[in-house]
Amino acid sequence: MRAVFHSVLLAMTSPRTTEVLTAALSASPWALLIRQYLFDDWEFAGFLFTLIVVDTATGVLRSWRQHKVSSRAFSRIFLKVLIYMVLLILAHVMTSFKVQGEENMVFKWFDTFIYCAMMAREALSVLENLAAIEPTLIPKALLKRLAQFSEDPQAAAAALALAVPPAPDGAAPLMPESLPVPDTILQPAPSATIS
């Protein structure tokens, strides 16, 4: 299983893969439309796809270990991919549009922001999954930091409570034992009611 994942990850992130995708896209009659108006950063798409695969695999393993595997969770993967596709198109359009033939300079940062936000979200999800699978694997200080960025602060706090710090071996820790976590992070969000 490990060899299969390794092969897939290498194939998706290799420069050769992006060259093949670009060549295939260039041969298409829709190539100009796609490159100019929809999306053109296929190398980034390969890295994003890699993190989505790793997140999905660790999420399935987490669900399996907690005996909570469901088809509903798998359906959310398709929704996430659809949302990411829309965000990639939005980022491309916002950074590539021209006004009266002049290049847009106002939103040149937008694609970098969207790309980094998607990569950070996937990486955080992988770390949360790993922390749920094996609580001693991820340092407790990092889990506290992740709780600040989590979509579900209660779940992050619960994962943190389950995390058992490794037994000290006499060596000085590389990271502080605890980082301050504001109380507002761990408080439930006020529920909004529609009148």
Contacts in CASP RR format, 6 or more apart in sequence:
PFRMAT RR
TARGET T0000
AUTHOR 0000-0000-0000
METHOD contacts of the structure
MODEL  1
MRAVFHSVLLAMTSPRTTEVLTAALSASPWALLIRQYLFDDWEFAGFLFT
LIVVDTATGVLRSWRQHKVSSRAFSRIFLKVLIYMVLLILAHVMTSFKVQ
GEENMVFKWFDTFIYCAMMAREALSVLENLAAIEPTLIPKALLKRLAQFS
EDPQAAAAALALAVPPAPDGAAPLMPESLPVPDTILQPAPSATIS
5 53 0 8 1.000
5 54 0 8 1.000
5 57 0 8 1.000
8 53 0 8 1.000
9 50 0 8 1.000
9 53 0 8 1.000
9 54 0 8 1.000
11 17 0 8 1.000
12 46 0 8 1.000
12 49 0 8 1.000
12 50 0 8 1.000
12 53 0 8 1.000
13 46 0 8 1.000
13 47 0 8 1.000
13 50 0 8 1.000
15 43 0 8 1.000
17 46 0 8 1.000
18 42 0 8 1.000
18 43 0 8 1.000
18 46 0 8 1.000
21 42 0 8 1.000
22 42 0 8 1.000
25 31 0 8 1.000
25 34 0 8 1.000
25 35 0 8 1.000
25 42 0 8 1.000
28 34 0 8 1.000
34 40 0 8 1.000
36 96 0 8 1.000
37 92 0 8 1.000
37 93 0 8 1.000
37 96 0 8 1.000
38 89 0 8 1.000
38 92 0 8 1.000
39 45 0 8 1.000
39 88 0 8 1.000
39 89 0 8 1.000
39 92 0 8 1.000
40 92 0 8 1.000
40 96 0 8 1.000
41 88 0 8 1.000
41 92 0 8 1.000
41 111 0 8 1.000
41 115 0 8 1.000
44 115 0 8 1.000
45 88 0 8 1.000
47 119 0 8 1.000
48 84 0 8 1.000
48 115 0 8 1.000
48 118 0 8 1.000
48 119 0 8 1.000
48 122 0 8 1.000
51 119 0 8 1.000
51 122 0 8 1.000
51 123 0 8 1.000
51 126 0 8 1.000
52 77 0 8 1.000
52 80 0 8 1.000
52 81 0 8 1.000
52 84 0 8 1.000
52 122 0 8 1.000
54 122 0 8 1.000
54 126 0 8 1.000
55 122 0 8 1.000
55 125 0 8 1.000
55 126 0 8 1.000
55 129 0 8 1.000
56 77 0 8 1.000
58 125 0 8 1.000
58 126 0 8 1.000
58 129 0 8 1.000
58 130 0 8 1.000
58 133 0 8 1.000
59 125 0 8 1.000
59 129 0 8 1.000
60 69 0 8 1.000
61 129 0 8 1.000
61 133 0 8 1.000
62 129 0 8 1.000
62 132 0 8 1.000
62 133 0 8 1.000
63 69 0 8 1.000
63 70 0 8 1.000
63 73 0 8 1.000
65 132 0 8 1.000
65 133 0 8 1.000
66 132 0 8 1.000
84 118 0 8 1.000
87 114 0 8 1.000
87 118 0 8 1.000
88 114 0 8 1.000
90 114 0 8 1.000
91 110 0 8 1.000
91 111 0 8 1.000
91 113 0 8 1.000
91 114 0 8 1.000
91 115 0 8 1.000
92 111 0 8 1.000
94 104 0 8 1.000
94 107 0 8 1.000
94 110 0 8 1.000
94 111 0 8 1.000
95 104 0 8 1.000
95 107 0 8 1.000
95 108 0 8 1.000
95 110 0 8 1.000
95 111 0 8 1.000
96 104 0 8 1.000
97 104 0 8 1.000
97 107 0 8 1.000
98 104 0 8 1.000
124 146 0 8 1.000
124 149 0 8 1.000
124 150 0 8 1.000
127 138 0 8 1.000
127 142 0 8 1.000
127 146 0 8 1.000
128 146 0 8 1.000
128 150 0 8 1.000
128 156 0 8 1.000
128 159 0 8 1.000
130 137 0 8 1.000
130 138 0 8 1.000
131 137 0 8 1.000
131 138 0 8 1.000
131 143 0 8 1.000
131 146 0 8 1.000
131 159 0 8 1.000
131 163 0 8 1.000
132 159 0 8 1.000
132 162 0 8 1.000
135 159 0 8 1.000
135 162 0 8 1.000
135 163 0 8 1.000
135 164 0 8 1.000
136 163 0 8 1.000
136 164 0 8 1.000
136 165 0 8 1.000
136 166 0 8 1.000
138 163 0 8 1.000
139 175 0 8 1.000
140 160 0 8 1.000
140 163 0 8 1.000
140 165 0 8 1.000
140 177 0 8 1.000
140 178 0 8 1.000
141 175 0 8 1.000
141 176 0 8 1.000
141 177 0 8 1.000
141 178 0 8 1.000
141 179 0 8 1.000
142 175 0 8 1.000
143 156 0 8 1.000
143 159 0 8 1.000
143 160 0 8 1.000
143 163 0 8 1.000
144 160 0 8 1.000
144 178 0 8 1.000
144 179 0 8 1.000
144 181 0 8 1.000
145 179 0 8 1.000
146 156 0 8 1.000
147 153 0 8 1.000
147 156 0 8 1.000
147 157 0 8 1.000
147 160 0 8 1.000
147 181 0 8 1.000
147 185 0 8 1.000
147 186 0 8 1.000
148 181 0 8 1.000
148 182 0 8 1.000
148 185 0 8 1.000
150 156 0 8 1.000
153 185 0 8 1.000
153 186 0 8 1.000
153 187 0 8 1.000
153 188 0 8 1.000
154 186 0 8 1.000
154 188 0 8 1.000
157 186 0 8 1.000
END
